[in-house]
Amino acid sequence: MVDRAFAVANAHPSPRLETNSIMNLLASVKSMGLASIMPEYFINVLGRLEGVKAIPLVEPTVQHKVGLVGLPREPQSPLISALFATAKKLKP
């Protein structure tokens, strides 16, 4: 999603760090003076952090589809059955 948004914006960043840990990412932003793209809720959970400024990204608008996949097993667990039933109700 991020790569697609950069392409649409005709931006060509040079990543200095890649990680799958938001805590590692935030620590690197704070200690190394880097910038990052991360979910807004994360900064809301931690509160204001000295030296870190959140700037909302408004263009380009990013949209994506999400899928739900499960193995066809019998019997299916009640939790998985409820998950699929709920997802079917949400389908536009």
PyMOL Python script that loads the backbone (N, CA, C, O; Angstrom):
from pymol import cmd

cmd.read_pdbstr("""\
ATOM      1  N   MET A   1       0.824  -1.190   0.000  1.00  0.00           N
ATOM      2  CA  MET A   1       0.000   0.000   0.000  1.00  0.00           C
ATOM      3  C   MET A   1       0.866   1.250   0.000  1.00  0.00           C
ATOM      4  O   MET A   1       0.599   2.196  -0.740  1.00  0.00           O
ATOM      5  N   VAL A   2       1.884   1.252   0.816  1.00  0.00           N
ATOM      6  CA  VAL A   2       2.743   2.425   0.912  1.00  0.00           C
ATOM      7  C   VAL A   2       3.496   2.635  -0.398  1.00  0.00           C
ATOM      8  O   VAL A   2       3.589   3.761  -0.887  1.00  0.00           O
ATOM      9  N   ASP A   3       4.031   1.565  -0.966  1.00  0.00           N
ATOM     10  CA  ASP A   3       4.745   1.686  -2.238  1.00  0.00           C
ATOM     11  C   ASP A   3       3.831   2.228  -3.332  1.00  0.00           C
ATOM     12  O   ASP A   3       4.245   3.060  -4.139  1.00  0.00           O
ATOM     13  N   ARG A   4       2.578   1.750  -3.357  1.00  0.00           N
ATOM     14  CA  ARG A   4       1.614   2.222  -4.352  1.00  0.00           C
ATOM     15  C   ARG A   4       1.322   3.711  -4.161  1.00  0.00           C
ATOM     16  O   ARG A   4       1.234   4.456  -5.137  1.00  0.00           O
ATOM     17  N   ALA A   5       1.173   4.146  -2.904  1.00  0.00           N
ATOM     18  CA  ALA A   5       0.902   5.560  -2.620  1.00  0.00           C
ATOM     19  C   ALA A   5       2.084   6.429  -3.058  1.00  0.00           C
ATOM     20  O   ALA A   5       1.884   7.509  -3.614  1.00  0.00           O
ATOM     21  N   PHE A   6       3.305   5.967  -2.812  1.00  0.00           N
ATOM     22  CA  PHE A   6       4.465   6.723  -3.277  1.00  0.00           C
ATOM     23  C   PHE A   6       4.483   6.820  -4.800  1.00  0.00           C
ATOM     24  O   PHE A   6       4.790   7.876  -5.352  1.00  0.00           O
ATOM     25  N   ALA A   7       4.158   5.732  -5.472  1.00  0.00           N
ATOM     26  CA  ALA A   7       4.136   5.743  -6.940  1.00  0.00           C
ATOM     27  C   ALA A   7       3.103   6.733  -7.466  1.00  0.00           C
ATOM     28  O   ALA A   7       3.383   7.491  -8.396  1.00  0.00           O
ATOM     29  N   VAL A   8       1.910   6.729  -6.875  1.00  0.00           N
ATOM     30  CA  VAL A   8       0.856   7.666  -7.291  1.00  0.00           C
ATOM     31  C   VAL A   8       1.300   9.109  -7.061  1.00  0.00           C
ATOM     32  O   VAL A   8       1.000   9.990  -7.866  1.00  0.00           O
ATOM     33  N   ALA A   9       2.017   9.347  -5.959  1.00  0.00           N
ATOM     34  CA  ALA A   9       2.480  10.694  -5.631  1.00  0.00           C
ATOM     35  C   ALA A   9       3.766  11.051  -6.374  1.00  0.00           C
ATOM     36  O   ALA A   9       4.297  12.148  -6.198  1.00  0.00           O
ATOM     37  N   ASN A  10       4.266  10.142  -7.197  1.00  0.00           N
ATOM     38  CA  ASN A  10       5.520  10.316  -7.925  1.00  0.00           C
ATOM     39  C   ASN A  10       6.662  10.657  -6.970  1.00  0.00           C
ATOM     40  O   ASN A  10       7.492  11.520  -7.254  1.00  0.00           O
ATOM     41  N   ALA A  11       6.687   9.964  -5.837  1.00  0.00           N
ATOM     42  CA  ALA A  11       7.733  10.150  -4.833  1.00  0.00           C
ATOM     43  C   ALA A  11       8.633   8.923  -4.833  1.00  0.00           C
ATOM     44  O   ALA A  11       8.171   7.803  -5.056  1.00  0.00           O
ATOM     45  N   HIS A  12       9.900   9.136  -4.585  1.00  0.00           N
ATOM     46  CA  HIS A  12      10.869   8.045  -4.638  1.00  0.00           C
ATOM     47  C   HIS A  12      11.746   8.072  -3.389  1.00  0.00           C
ATOM     48  O   HIS A  12      12.897   8.506  -3.446  1.00  0.00           O
ATOM     49  N   PRO A  13      11.200   7.606  -2.252  1.00  0.00           N
ATOM     50  CA  PRO A  13      11.974   7.646  -1.010  1.00  0.00           C
ATOM     51  C   PRO A  13      13.114   6.628  -1.026  1.00  0.00           C
ATOM     52  O   PRO A  13      13.087   5.653  -1.777  1.00  0.00           O
ATOM     53  N   SER A  14      14.105   6.874  -0.190  1.00  0.00           N
ATOM     54  CA  SER A  14      15.220   5.946  -0.008  1.00  0.00           C
ATOM     55  C   SER A  14      15.171   5.441   1.430  1.00  0.00           C
ATOM     56  O   SER A  14      15.702   6.092   2.329  1.00  0.00           O
ATOM     57  N   PRO A  15      14.538   4.286   1.659  1.00  0.00           N
ATOM     58  CA  PRO A  15      14.418   3.784   3.027  1.00  0.00           C
ATOM     59  C   PRO A  15      15.771   3.555   3.676  1.00  0.00           C
ATOM     60  O   PRO A  15      16.689   3.021   3.053  1.00  0.00           O
ATOM     61  N   ARG A  16      15.886   3.965   4.938  1.00  0.00           N
ATOM     62  CA  ARG A  16      17.101   3.730   5.714  1.00  0.00           C
ATOM     63  C   ARG A  16      16.912   2.595   6.700  1.00  0.00           C
ATOM     64  O   ARG A  16      17.877   2.082   7.267  1.00  0.00           O
ATOM     65  N   LEU A  17      15.634   2.200   6.903  1.00  0.00           N
ATOM     66  CA  LEU A  17      15.334   1.164   7.877  1.00  0.00           C
ATOM     67  C   LEU A  17      14.035   0.493   7.491  1.00  0.00           C
ATOM     68  O   LEU A  17      13.076   1.163   7.106  1.00  0.00           O
ATOM     69  N   GLU A  18      13.997  -0.813   7.590  1.00  0.00           N
ATOM     70  CA  GLU A  18      12.752  -1.560   7.403  1.00  0.00           C
ATOM     71  C   GLU A  18      12.598  -2.490   8.583  1.00  0.00           C
ATOM     72  O   GLU A  18      13.545  -3.171   8.976  1.00  0.00           O
ATOM     73  N   THR A  19      11.397  -2.518   9.151  1.00  0.00           N
ATOM     74  CA  THR A  19      11.130  -3.375  10.301  1.00  0.00           C
ATOM     75  C   THR A  19       9.652  -3.717  10.334  1.00  0.00           C
ATOM     76  O   THR A  19       8.835  -3.004   9.751  1.00  0.00           O
ATOM     77  N   ASN A  20       9.305  -4.792  11.005  1.00  0.00           N
ATOM     78  CA  ASN A  20       7.898  -5.131  11.173  1.00  0.00           C
ATOM     79  C   ASN A  20       7.430  -4.811  12.594  1.00  0.00           C
ATOM     80  O   ASN A  20       6.349  -5.231  13.005  1.00  0.00           O
ATOM     81  N   SER A  21       8.245  -4.068  13.336  1.00  0.00           N
ATOM     82  CA  SER A  21       7.929  -3.680  14.708  1.00  0.00           C
ATOM     83  C   SER A  21       7.680  -2.179  14.786  1.00  0.00           C
ATOM     84  O   SER A  21       8.584  -1.380  14.543  1.00  0.00           O
ATOM     85  N   ILE A  22       6.455  -1.800  15.124  1.00  0.00           N
ATOM     86  CA  ILE A  22       6.156  -0.372  15.221  1.00  0.00           C
ATOM     87  C   ILE A  22       6.941   0.256  16.365  1.00  0.00           C
ATOM     88  O   ILE A  22       7.356   1.410  16.261  1.00  0.00           O
ATOM     89  N   MET A  23       7.153  -0.475  17.452  1.00  0.00           N
ATOM     90  CA  MET A  23       7.950   0.075  18.558  1.00  0.00           C
ATOM     91  C   MET A  23       9.388   0.343  18.113  1.00  0.00           C
ATOM     92  O   MET A  23       9.961   1.378  18.453  1.00  0.00           O
ATOM     93  N   ASN A  24       9.969  -0.587  17.355  1.00  0.00           N
ATOM     94  CA  ASN A  24      11.314  -0.395  16.820  1.00  0.00           C
ATOM     95  C   ASN A  24      11.327   0.805  15.876  1.00  0.00           C
ATOM     96  O   ASN A  24      12.250   1.618  15.907  1.00  0.00           O
ATOM     97  N   LEU A  25      10.311   0.909  15.048  1.00  0.00           N
ATOM     98  CA  LEU A  25      10.212   2.015  14.107  1.00  0.00           C
ATOM     99  C   LEU A  25      10.137   3.347  14.837  1.00  0.00           C
ATOM    100  O   LEU A  25      10.857   4.284  14.495  1.00  0.00           O
ATOM    101  N   LEU A  26       9.271   3.435  15.838  1.00  0.00           N
ATOM    102  CA  LEU A  26       9.116   4.667  16.598  1.00  0.00           C
ATOM    103  C   LEU A  26      10.409   5.028  17.328  1.00  0.00           C
ATOM    104  O   LEU A  26      10.800   6.195  17.353  1.00  0.00           O
ATOM    105  N   ALA A  27      11.069   4.042  17.919  1.00  0.00           N
ATOM    106  CA  ALA A  27      12.338   4.294  18.607  1.00  0.00           C
ATOM    107  C   ALA A  27      13.387   4.805  17.627  1.00  0.00           C
ATOM    108  O   ALA A  27      14.169   5.694  17.966  1.00  0.00           O
ATOM    109  N   SER A  28      13.412   4.257  16.424  1.00  0.00           N
ATOM    110  CA  SER A  28      14.372   4.693  15.415  1.00  0.00           C
ATOM    111  C   SER A  28      14.069   6.107  14.930  1.00  0.00           C
ATOM    112  O   SER A  28      14.982   6.900  14.699  1.00  0.00           O
ATOM    113  N   VAL A  29      12.785   6.417  14.778  1.00  0.00           N
ATOM    114  CA  VAL A  29      12.391   7.774  14.387  1.00  0.00           C
ATOM    115  C   VAL A  29      12.883   8.755  15.438  1.00  0.00           C
ATOM    116  O   VAL A  29      13.469   9.788  15.114  1.00  0.00           O
ATOM    117  N   LYS A  30      12.642   8.425  16.687  1.00  0.00           N
ATOM    118  CA  LYS A  30      12.995   9.323  17.790  1.00  0.00           C
ATOM    119  C   LYS A  30      14.513   9.449  17.968  1.00  0.00           C
ATOM    120  O   LYS A  30      15.017  10.556  18.158  1.00  0.00           O
ATOM    121  N   SER A  31      15.235   8.352  17.910  1.00  0.00           N
ATOM    122  CA  SER A  31      16.666   8.383  18.215  1.00  0.00           C
ATOM    123  C   SER A  31      17.557   8.706  17.011  1.00  0.00           C
ATOM    124  O   SER A  31      18.657   9.233  17.176  1.00  0.00           O
ATOM    125  N   MET A  32      17.082   8.389  15.797  1.00  0.00           N
ATOM    126  CA  MET A  32      17.916   8.588  14.607  1.00  0.00           C
ATOM    127  C   MET A  32      17.468   9.773  13.763  1.00  0.00           C
ATOM    128  O   MET A  32      18.097  10.082  12.750  1.00  0.00           O
ATOM    129  N   GLY A  33      16.394  10.439  14.165  1.00  0.00           N
ATOM    130  CA  GLY A  33      15.933  11.593  13.389  1.00  0.00           C
ATOM    131  C   GLY A  33      15.335  11.206  12.052  1.00  0.00           C
ATOM    132  O   GLY A  33      15.434  11.963  11.086  1.00  0.00           O
ATOM    133  N   LEU A  34      14.715  10.034  11.983  1.00  0.00           N
ATOM    134  CA  LEU A  34      14.111   9.571  10.745  1.00  0.00           C
ATOM    135  C   LEU A  34      12.649   9.987  10.681  1.00  0.00           C
ATOM    136  O   LEU A  34      12.110  10.520  11.650  1.00  0.00           O
ATOM    137  N   ALA A  35      12.018   9.749   9.564  1.00  0.00           N
ATOM    138  CA  ALA A  35      10.579   9.938   9.389  1.00  0.00           C
ATOM    139  C   ALA A  35       9.989   8.579   9.062  1.00  0.00           C
ATOM    140  O   ALA A  35      10.681   7.701   8.547  1.00  0.00           O
ATOM    141  N   SER A  36       8.711   8.410   9.363  1.00  0.00           N
ATOM    142  CA  SER A  36       8.070   7.128   9.111  1.00  0.00           C
ATOM    143  C   SER A  36       6.590   7.319   8.829  1.00  0.00           C
ATOM    144  O   SER A  36       6.010   8.366   9.119  1.00  0.00           O
ATOM    145  N   ILE A  37       6.006   6.299   8.265  1.00  0.00           N
ATOM    146  CA  ILE A  37       4.562   6.244   8.081  1.00  0.00           C
ATOM    147  C   ILE A  37       4.064   5.166   9.024  1.00  0.00           C
ATOM    148  O   ILE A  37       4.497   4.016   8.949  1.00  0.00           O
ATOM    149  N   MET A  38       3.150   5.542   9.915  1.00  0.00           N
ATOM    150  CA  MET A  38       2.593   4.580  10.851  1.00  0.00           C
ATOM    151  C   MET A  38       1.157   4.953  11.161  1.00  0.00           C
ATOM    152  O   MET A  38       0.749   6.089  10.923  1.00  0.00           O
ATOM    153  N   PRO A  39       0.390   4.022  11.686  1.00  0.00           N
ATOM    154  CA  PRO A  39      -1.021   4.297  11.974  1.00  0.00           C
ATOM    155  C   PRO A  39      -1.186   5.426  12.996  1.00  0.00           C
ATOM    156  O   PRO A  39      -0.438   5.515  13.970  1.00  0.00           O
ATOM    157  N   GLU A  40      -2.167   6.276  12.756  1.00  0.00           N
ATOM    158  CA  GLU A  40      -2.431   7.410  13.639  1.00  0.00           C
ATOM    159  C   GLU A  40      -2.765   6.955  15.059  1.00  0.00           C
ATOM    160  O   GLU A  40      -2.375   7.605  16.029  1.00  0.00           O
ATOM    161  N   TYR A  41      -3.489   5.836  15.182  1.00  0.00           N
ATOM    162  CA  TYR A  41      -3.893   5.388  16.508  1.00  0.00           C
ATOM    163  C   TYR A  41      -2.696   5.114  17.408  1.00  0.00           C
ATOM    164  O   TYR A  41      -2.810   5.203  18.630  1.00  0.00           O
ATOM    165  N   PHE A  42      -1.556   4.783  16.823  1.00  0.00           N
ATOM    166  CA  PHE A  42      -0.393   4.440  17.630  1.00  0.00           C
ATOM    167  C   PHE A  42       0.096   5.638  18.431  1.00  0.00           C
ATOM    168  O   PHE A  42       0.421   5.508  19.611  1.00  0.00           O
ATOM    169  N   ILE A  43       0.150   6.789  17.802  1.00  0.00           N
ATOM    170  CA  ILE A  43       0.584   7.995  18.504  1.00  0.00           C
ATOM    171  C   ILE A  43      -0.470   8.411  19.523  1.00  0.00           C
ATOM    172  O   ILE A  43      -0.137   8.984  20.561  1.00  0.00           O
ATOM    173  N   ASN A  44      -1.743   8.127  19.234  1.00  0.00           N
ATOM    174  CA  ASN A  44      -2.800   8.438  20.190  1.00  0.00           C
ATOM    175  C   ASN A  44      -2.687   7.570  21.439  1.00  0.00           C
ATOM    176  O   ASN A  44      -2.972   8.036  22.542  1.00  0.00           O
ATOM    177  N   VAL A  45      -2.277   6.324  21.281  1.00  0.00           N
ATOM    178  CA  VAL A  45      -2.136   5.410  22.412  1.00  0.00           C
ATOM    179  C   VAL A  45      -0.982   5.838  23.316  1.00  0.00           C
ATOM    180  O   VAL A  45      -1.105   5.818  24.540  1.00  0.00           O
ATOM    181  N   LEU A  46       0.132   6.221  22.712  1.00  0.00           N
ATOM    182  CA  LEU A  46       1.309   6.581  23.495  1.00  0.00           C
ATOM    183  C   LEU A  46       1.258   8.008  24.037  1.00  0.00           C
ATOM    184  O   LEU A  46       1.937   8.326  25.013  1.00  0.00           O
ATOM    185  N   GLY A  47       0.470   8.852  23.419  1.00  0.00           N
ATOM    186  CA  GLY A  47       0.439  10.256  23.822  1.00  0.00           C
ATOM    187  C   GLY A  47       1.555  11.033  23.149  1.00  0.00           C
ATOM    188  O   GLY A  47       2.328  10.489  22.361  1.00  0.00           O
ATOM    189  N   ARG A  48       1.620  12.288  23.468  1.00  0.00           N
ATOM    190  CA  ARG A  48       2.619  13.175  22.859  1.00  0.00           C
ATOM    191  C   ARG A  48       4.032  12.727  23.215  1.00  0.00           C
ATOM    192  O   ARG A  48       4.333  12.461  24.378  1.00  0.00           O
ATOM    193  N   LEU A  49       4.891  12.644  22.211  1.00  0.00           N
ATOM    194  CA  LEU A  49       6.277  12.257  22.420  1.00  0.00           C
ATOM    195  C   LEU A  49       7.177  13.434  22.057  1.00  0.00           C
ATOM    196  O   LEU A  49       7.094  13.976  20.955  1.00  0.00           O
ATOM    197  N   GLU A  50       8.020  13.815  22.978  1.00  0.00           N
ATOM    198  CA  GLU A  50       8.907  14.945  22.740  1.00  0.00           C
ATOM    199  C   GLU A  50       9.792  14.686  21.525  1.00  0.00           C
ATOM    200  O   GLU A  50      10.413  13.630  21.407  1.00  0.00           O
ATOM    201  N   GLY A  51       9.836  15.655  20.637  1.00  0.00           N
ATOM    202  CA  GLY A  51      10.666  15.551  19.445  1.00  0.00           C
ATOM    203  C   GLY A  51      10.018  14.809  18.294  1.00  0.00           C
ATOM    204  O   GLY A  51      10.626  14.675  17.233  1.00  0.00           O
ATOM    205  N   VAL A  52       8.790  14.320  18.478  1.00  0.00           N
ATOM    206  CA  VAL A  52       8.093  13.591  17.422  1.00  0.00           C
ATOM    207  C   VAL A  52       6.832  14.356  17.054  1.00  0.00           C
ATOM    208  O   VAL A  52       6.034  14.710  17.922  1.00  0.00           O
ATOM    209  N   LYS A  53       6.657  14.605  15.781  1.00  0.00           N
ATOM    210  CA  LYS A  53       5.481  15.333  15.304  1.00  0.00           C
ATOM    211  C   LYS A  53       4.721  14.458  14.314  1.00  0.00           C
ATOM    212  O   LYS A  53       5.307  13.900  13.386  1.00  0.00           O
ATOM    213  N   ALA A  54       3.413  14.345  14.521  1.00  0.00           N
ATOM    214  CA  ALA A  54       2.570  13.568  13.616  1.00  0.00           C
ATOM    215  C   ALA A  54       1.969  14.499  12.581  1.00  0.00           C
ATOM    216  O   ALA A  54       1.383  15.524  12.928  1.00  0.00           O
ATOM    217  N   ILE A  55       2.111  14.151  11.326  1.00  0.00           N
ATOM    218  CA  ILE A  55       1.550  14.928  10.224  1.00  0.00           C
ATOM    219  C   ILE A  55       0.639  13.996   9.419  1.00  0.00           C
ATOM    220  O   ILE A  55       1.119  13.034   8.820  1.00  0.00           O
ATOM    221  N   PRO A  56      -0.663  14.271   9.401  1.00  0.00           N
ATOM    222  CA  PRO A  56      -1.574  13.398   8.638  1.00  0.00           C
ATOM    223  C   PRO A  56      -1.255  13.419   7.149  1.00  0.00           C
ATOM    224  O   PRO A  56      -0.958  14.472   6.585  1.00  0.00           O
ATOM    225  N   LEU A  57      -1.319  12.260   6.522  1.00  0.00           N
ATOM    226  CA  LEU A  57      -1.145  12.161   5.071  1.00  0.00           C
ATOM    227  C   LEU A  57      -2.534  12.230   4.440  1.00  0.00           C
ATOM    228  O   LEU A  57      -3.406  11.422   4.760  1.00  0.00           O
ATOM    229  N   VAL A  58      -2.738  13.188   3.553  1.00  0.00           N
ATOM    230  CA  VAL A  58      -4.063  13.370   2.965  1.00  0.00           C
ATOM    231  C   VAL A  58      -4.092  13.092   1.468  1.00  0.00           C
ATOM    232  O   VAL A  58      -5.161  12.834   0.915  1.00  0.00           O
ATOM    233  N   GLU A  59      -2.966  13.138   0.815  1.00  0.00           N
ATOM    234  CA  GLU A  59      -2.919  12.840  -0.614  1.00  0.00           C
ATOM    235  C   GLU A  59      -1.701  11.984  -0.898  1.00  0.00           C
ATOM    236  O   GLU A  59      -0.631  12.252  -0.353  1.00  0.00           O
ATOM    237  N   PRO A  60      -1.823  10.984  -1.713  1.00  0.00           N
ATOM    238  CA  PRO A  60      -3.051  10.516  -2.343  1.00  0.00           C
ATOM    239  C   PRO A  60      -3.899   9.727  -1.335  1.00  0.00           C
ATOM    240  O   PRO A  60      -3.391   9.216  -0.337  1.00  0.00           O
ATOM    241  N   THR A  61      -5.180   9.643  -1.619  1.00  0.00           N
ATOM    242  CA  THR A  61      -6.073   8.824  -0.821  1.00  0.00           C
ATOM    243  C   THR A  61      -5.739   7.358  -1.083  1.00  0.00           C
ATOM    244  O   THR A  61      -5.665   6.936  -2.237  1.00  0.00           O
ATOM    245  N   VAL A  62      -5.541   6.599  -0.042  1.00  0.00           N
ATOM    246  CA  VAL A  62      -5.159   5.196  -0.180  1.00  0.00           C
ATOM    247  C   VAL A  62      -6.341   4.319   0.197  1.00  0.00           C
ATOM    248  O   VAL A  62      -6.913   4.462   1.278  1.00  0.00           O
ATOM    249  N   GLN A  63      -6.701   3.416  -0.695  1.00  0.00           N
ATOM    250  CA  GLN A  63      -7.758   2.448  -0.433  1.00  0.00           C
ATOM    251  C   GLN A  63      -7.228   1.071  -0.796  1.00  0.00           C
ATOM    252  O   GLN A  63      -6.413   0.924  -1.707  1.00  0.00           O
ATOM    253  N   HIS A  64      -7.696   0.082  -0.083  1.00  0.00           N
ATOM    254  CA  HIS A  64      -7.281  -1.285  -0.388  1.00  0.00           C
ATOM    255  C   HIS A  64      -8.367  -2.259   0.039  1.00  0.00           C
ATOM    256  O   HIS A  64      -9.223  -1.947   0.867  1.00  0.00           O
ATOM    257  N   LYS A  65      -8.308  -3.440  -0.545  1.00  0.00           N
ATOM    258  CA  LYS A  65      -9.252  -4.496  -0.202  1.00  0.00           C
ATOM    259  C   LYS A  65      -8.572  -5.487   0.724  1.00  0.00           C
ATOM    260  O   LYS A  65      -7.363  -5.709   0.652  1.00  0.00           O
ATOM    261  N   VAL A  66      -9.370  -6.070   1.586  1.00  0.00           N
ATOM    262  CA  VAL A  66      -8.869  -7.067   2.525  1.00  0.00           C
ATOM    263  C   VAL A  66      -9.662  -8.342   2.330  1.00  0.00           C
ATOM    264  O   VAL A  66     -10.881  -8.297   2.168  1.00  0.00           O
ATOM    265  N   GLY A  67      -8.993  -9.465   2.344  1.00  0.00           N
ATOM    266  CA  GLY A  67      -9.670 -10.743   2.170  1.00  0.00           C
ATOM    267  C   GLY A  67      -9.608 -11.571   3.445  1.00  0.00           C
ATOM    268  O   GLY A  67      -8.773 -11.337   4.319  1.00  0.00           O
ATOM    269  N   LEU A  68     -10.491 -12.524   3.531  1.00  0.00           N
ATOM    270  CA  LEU A  68     -10.536 -13.448   4.658  1.00  0.00           C
ATOM    271  C   LEU A  68     -10.441 -14.864   4.086  1.00  0.00           C
ATOM    272  O   LEU A  68     -11.244 -15.249   3.236  1.00  0.00           O
ATOM    273  N   VAL A  69      -9.480 -15.618   4.543  1.00  0.00           N
ATOM    274  CA  VAL A  69      -9.235 -16.958   4.017  1.00  0.00           C
ATOM    275  C   VAL A  69      -9.196 -17.947   5.173  1.00  0.00           C
ATOM    276  O   VAL A  69      -8.613 -17.667   6.220  1.00  0.00           O
ATOM    277  N   GLY A  70      -9.807 -19.084   4.979  1.00  0.00           N
ATOM    278  CA  GLY A  70      -9.780 -20.124   5.996  1.00  0.00           C
ATOM    279  C   GLY A  70      -9.752 -21.487   5.343  1.00  0.00           C
ATOM    280  O   GLY A  70     -10.172 -21.649   4.197  1.00  0.00           O
ATOM    281  N   LEU A  71      -9.256 -22.464   6.074  1.00  0.00           N
ATOM    282  CA  LEU A  71      -9.202 -23.833   5.564  1.00  0.00           C
ATOM    283  C   LEU A  71     -10.571 -24.491   5.698  1.00  0.00           C
ATOM    284  O   LEU A  71     -11.264 -24.283   6.695  1.00  0.00           O
ATOM    285  N   PRO A  72     -10.968 -25.285   4.699  1.00  0.00           N
ATOM    286  CA  PRO A  72     -12.256 -25.989   4.790  1.00  0.00           C
ATOM    287  C   PRO A  72     -12.134 -27.208   5.707  1.00  0.00           C
ATOM    288  O   PRO A  72     -11.759 -28.298   5.273  1.00  0.00           O
ATOM    289  N   ARG A  73     -12.454 -27.000   6.967  1.00  0.00           N
ATOM    290  CA  ARG A  73     -12.333 -28.083   7.947  1.00  0.00           C
ATOM    291  C   ARG A  73     -13.686 -28.377   8.557  1.00  0.00           C
ATOM    292  O   ARG A  73     -14.507 -27.478   8.740  1.00  0.00           O
ATOM    293  N   GLU A  74     -13.913 -29.634   8.867  1.00  0.00           N
ATOM    294  CA  GLU A  74     -15.130 -30.056   9.566  1.00  0.00           C
ATOM    295  C   GLU A  74     -14.723 -30.858  10.781  1.00  0.00           C
ATOM    296  O   GLU A  74     -13.934 -31.791  10.638  1.00  0.00           O
ATOM    297  N   PRO A  75     -15.194 -30.564  11.920  1.00  0.00           N
ATOM    298  CA  PRO A  75     -16.084 -29.441  12.191  1.00  0.00           C
ATOM    299  C   PRO A  75     -15.290 -28.142  12.255  1.00  0.00           C
ATOM    300  O   PRO A  75     -14.122 -28.127  12.644  1.00  0.00           O
ATOM    301  N   GLN A  76     -15.939 -27.070  11.872  1.00  0.00           N
ATOM    302  CA  GLN A  76     -15.324 -25.751  11.932  1.00  0.00           C
ATOM    303  C   GLN A  76     -15.546 -25.183  13.343  1.00  0.00           C
ATOM    304  O   GLN A  76     -16.613 -25.362  13.931  1.00  0.00           O
ATOM    305  N   SER A  77     -14.551 -24.515  13.861  1.00  0.00           N
ATOM    306  CA  SER A  77     -14.688 -23.988  15.220  1.00  0.00           C
ATOM    307  C   SER A  77     -15.770 -22.906  15.253  1.00  0.00           C
ATOM    308  O   SER A  77     -15.980 -22.219  14.254  1.00  0.00           O
ATOM    309  N   PRO A  78     -16.453 -22.746  16.380  1.00  0.00           N
ATOM    310  CA  PRO A  78     -17.486 -21.717  16.501  1.00  0.00           C
ATOM    311  C   PRO A  78     -16.940 -20.312  16.239  1.00  0.00           C
ATOM    312  O   PRO A  78     -17.636 -19.469  15.673  1.00  0.00           O
ATOM    313  N   LEU A  79     -15.704 -20.063  16.646  1.00  0.00           N
ATOM    314  CA  LEU A  79     -15.111 -18.744  16.436  1.00  0.00           C
ATOM    315  C   LEU A  79     -14.926 -18.452  14.951  1.00  0.00           C
ATOM    316  O   LEU A  79     -15.243 -17.356  14.489  1.00  0.00           O
ATOM    317  N   ILE A  80     -14.417 -19.421  14.207  1.00  0.00           N
ATOM    318  CA  ILE A  80     -14.211 -19.240  12.766  1.00  0.00           C
ATOM    319  C   ILE A  80     -15.561 -19.116  12.062  1.00  0.00           C
ATOM    320  O   ILE A  80     -15.709 -18.287  11.165  1.00  0.00           O
ATOM    321  N   SER A  81     -16.525 -19.908  12.444  1.00  0.00           N
ATOM    322  CA  SER A  81     -17.867 -19.809  11.859  1.00  0.00           C
ATOM    323  C   SER A  81     -18.458 -18.421  12.086  1.00  0.00           C
ATOM    324  O   SER A  81     -19.033 -17.829  11.173  1.00  0.00           O
ATOM    325  N   ALA A  82     -18.314 -17.906  13.305  1.00  0.00           N
ATOM    326  CA  ALA A  82     -18.840 -16.574  13.621  1.00  0.00           C
ATOM    327  C   ALA A  82     -18.096 -15.486  12.832  1.00  0.00           C
ATOM    328  O   ALA A  82     -18.702 -14.511  12.388  1.00  0.00           O
ATOM    329  N   LEU A  83     -16.789 -15.663  12.665  1.00  0.00           N
ATOM    330  CA  LEU A  83     -15.997 -14.694  11.909  1.00  0.00           C
ATOM    331  C   LEU A  83     -16.472 -14.610  10.463  1.00  0.00           C
ATOM    332  O   LEU A  83     -16.676 -13.516   9.939  1.00  0.00           O
ATOM    333  N   PHE A  84     -16.648 -15.756   9.821  1.00  0.00           N
ATOM    334  CA  PHE A  84     -17.105 -15.764   8.433  1.00  0.00           C
ATOM    335  C   PHE A  84     -18.534 -15.246   8.307  1.00  0.00           C
ATOM    336  O   PHE A  84     -18.847 -14.532   7.355  1.00  0.00           O
ATOM    337  N   ALA A  85     -19.394 -15.590   9.240  1.00  0.00           N
ATOM    338  CA  ALA A  85     -20.779 -15.104   9.204  1.00  0.00           C
ATOM    339  C   ALA A  85     -20.816 -13.585   9.321  1.00  0.00           C
ATOM    340  O   ALA A  85     -21.579 -12.921   8.619  1.00  0.00           O
ATOM    341  N   THR A  86     -19.993 -13.037  10.206  1.00  0.00           N
ATOM    342  CA  THR A  86     -19.931 -11.586  10.379  1.00  0.00           C
ATOM    343  C   THR A  86     -19.373 -10.917   9.132  1.00  0.00           C
ATOM    344  O   THR A  86     -19.885  -9.891   8.687  1.00  0.00           O
ATOM    345  N   ALA A  87     -18.326 -11.500   8.574  1.00  0.00           N
ATOM    346  CA  ALA A  87     -17.720 -10.919   7.368  1.00  0.00           C
ATOM    347  C   ALA A  87     -18.693 -10.902   6.203  1.00  0.00           C
ATOM    348  O   ALA A  87     -18.719  -9.940   5.436  1.00  0.00           O
ATOM    349  N   LYS A  88     -19.494 -11.952   6.058  1.00  0.00           N
ATOM    350  CA  LYS A  88     -20.496 -12.002   4.979  1.00  0.00           C
ATOM    351  C   LYS A  88     -21.540 -10.898   5.133  1.00  0.00           C
ATOM    352  O   LYS A  88     -22.022 -10.357   4.137  1.00  0.00           O
ATOM    353  N   LYS A  89     -21.889 -10.565   6.365  1.00  0.00           N
ATOM    354  CA  LYS A  89     -22.866  -9.489   6.611  1.00  0.00           C
ATOM    355  C   LYS A  89     -22.289  -8.129   6.258  1.00  0.00           C
ATOM    356  O   LYS A  89     -23.037  -7.222   5.893  1.00  0.00           O
ATOM    357  N   LEU A  90     -20.967  -7.966   6.361  1.00  0.00           N
ATOM    358  CA  LEU A  90     -20.321  -6.691   6.086  1.00  0.00           C
ATOM    359  C   LEU A  90     -20.060  -6.462   4.609  1.00  0.00           C
ATOM    360  O   LEU A  90     -19.795  -5.333   4.196  1.00  0.00           O
ATOM    361  N   LYS A  91     -20.132  -7.506   3.816  1.00  0.00           N
ATOM    362  CA  LYS A  91     -19.840  -7.406   2.391  1.00  0.00           C
ATOM    363  C   LYS A  91     -20.774  -6.409   1.723  1.00  0.00           C
ATOM    364  O   LYS A  91     -21.994  -6.529   1.830  1.00  0.00           O
ATOM    365  N   PRO A  92     -20.192  -5.401   1.019  1.00  0.00           N
ATOM    366  CA  PRO A  92     -21.040  -4.382   0.358  1.00  0.00           C
ATOM    367  C   PRO A  92     -21.824  -4.903  -0.819  1.00  0.00           C
ATOM    368  O   PRO A  92     -22.565  -4.149  -1.450  1.00  0.00           O
TER     369      PRO A  92
END
""", "prot")
cmd.dss("prot")
cmd.show_as("cartoon", "prot")
cmd.util.cbc("prot")
cmd.orient("prot")
